Amino acid sequence: MTDGVVNLWDASRVLASGSGAGGAGGEGAAEVESPLVARIEAHKAPVTALEFNPHPGARHMFASGSANHDVGIFSLERPTAARMPPLQWGTPDDSEITAVAWNTEVKHILGTAAASGTVAVWDLRTCKPWTQLRDPARQRFSDIAWNPDDGLFLVTASDDDARPCLRLWDLRANTQTPLAELVQHGAGILSISWCPHDSSLLVTSGKDNKTLLWDITQGRAVHAIEAEPQSAHAGFTAANDFYGGTLGGSGSRRYEVKWSPHVRGVLATCSFDRKVQVFGLSGAAAGTARPPRWLRRPVGAAHGFGGTLATFGFPGASKPVKPGQAGPRPTTGVTVSRAPVDEALLTRARNFAAAVDGGDFRAICEDKARSAATARSRREWTFLRILFEAEARSQLLTHLGYDVEAVAADAKSFVARRGGLGPTGDYEAEGGDDGAAAEGGPASGEGDAAAVSAADAFGAGGDDGADEGEGGGKGDEAAEGAADVVANGGGGGAGGGGGGGNEGG
């Protein structure tokens, strides 16, 4: 502000109050907490520049410059107290600070531009200038910006109407002569912003009411956003315009332009009629065939004849990138190499494909069992191989330790000992009706005492028969035989029940 005060506002409270920064009253307005967070008396002269530190570990810090050539560093932890003494270079009467910009790679490096045509690069650890730049023509610097990928490159803008130009500086090479000059504005340049998502793109706004998109690789502006009358924007622009919508059309001069730090290809401008316009690259008819970095394919590969492989991409992309640090740059060429071939893997893949095509899954299991590294794996593949055999059921029982023929012989012998099966499917007692009546007790009509059901003989009712007396021994013997038959799949009627097993005994 003109009185040297910096006000910190809480945007969420401003939106909640619905009254903007003015805090207009009204019923219920007292219930809303004030959006003004702090009031900092930062300078004794008007505040001319301000910027927050963009680095993750220092976003609570901001720098501000004033018209009396001093720079203040403040922290939100203690907003009313300066983080360090004001930075001054020269005398307060030299010129005003026109811009401040934090370095994009090192969080304690700050650049300040002055109206006297000088730029100071400060090291906040020592509170002294690390280096300085001077305009060759002693023109006034209106703005500065750091390269988002390389913290030793910066660009300065001049608002001199006689020679409005951008100057690119390489701090490693020369701090007296710029690396390049870009001239295309018709009047002084007021604001500059370097695209954080593609370091080859710049955007500037000038007194000629033009907003130019620059391609640094070509050294020229590739698109211009002309001033438009108020009636040109009725909510949306034409489909072939730079963007599909604005926050109010503006025909006044634009004095500030900024790329969005989060949304790729989107920028905003401010004009003196208090309007904000939002633009995007998606619909720009730019005079360049080179797409922005975020639209390019980052990596790619293609197979050729004879096992060759053509690739392009980022060298060293596997290396971790620290927060706030620029990532690896893409290569400009294509690498052609011969793809490595694992012959053993290739042979196994071909054999597997042939076995699948022929339906020979048994061979796959046998091969896996032979090459198994552990005994457990070998047993598992052997078990799976049995499932694909012609007589999988019988071989599975044999694999589990059961002799099918022995089980069948035992069952046949047991049936023969019991006198065979009667007309109703029950076993006939040995010795006929008389023997059964003598040993097992009185008959219960129609031969029920002499004929015992298969379920009873197999021991399903053993609990009841155990209390009947002398017949319990033969009932237990029958139960043991039934268990063998059932365990080997030979019995199907073990689900019946009754208590007459000992009656048969």
Salt bridges, closest charged atoms under 4 A:
ASP3 OD2 - ARG39 NH2 3.66
ASP10 OD2 - ARG13 NE 3.23
GLU33 OE2 - ARG13 NH2 3.44
ASP70 OD1 - HIS43 ND1 3.25
GLU77 OE2 - HIS60 NE2 3.99
GLU96 OE2 - ARG140 NH2 3.99
ASP123 OD1 - HIS108 NE2 3.87
ASP123 OD2 - ARG125 NH2 3.05
ASP135 OD2 - ARG167 NH1 2.54
ASP149 OD2 - ARG293 NH2 3.04
ASP150 OD2 - ARG172 NH2 2.97
ASP159 OD2 - ARG140 NE 2.78
ASP161 OD1 - LYS207 NZ 3.61
ASP170 OD1 - ARG172 NE 3.35
GLU181 OE1 - ARG163 NH2 2.68
GLU181 OE2 - ARG167 NE 3.00
ASP198 OD2 - ARG290 NH1 3.67
ASP198 OD2 - ARG296 NH2 3.57
ASP208 OD2 - HIS185 ND1 3.23
ASP215 OD1 - ARG290 NH2 3.25
GLU228 OE1 - HIS233 NE2 2.21
GLU366 OE2 - ARG362 NH1 2.84
ASP367 OD1 - ARG370 NH2 3.76
GLU380 OE2 - ARG376 NE 3.17
GLU389 OE2 - ARG362 NE 2.68
GLU389 OE2 - ARG385 NH1 2.60
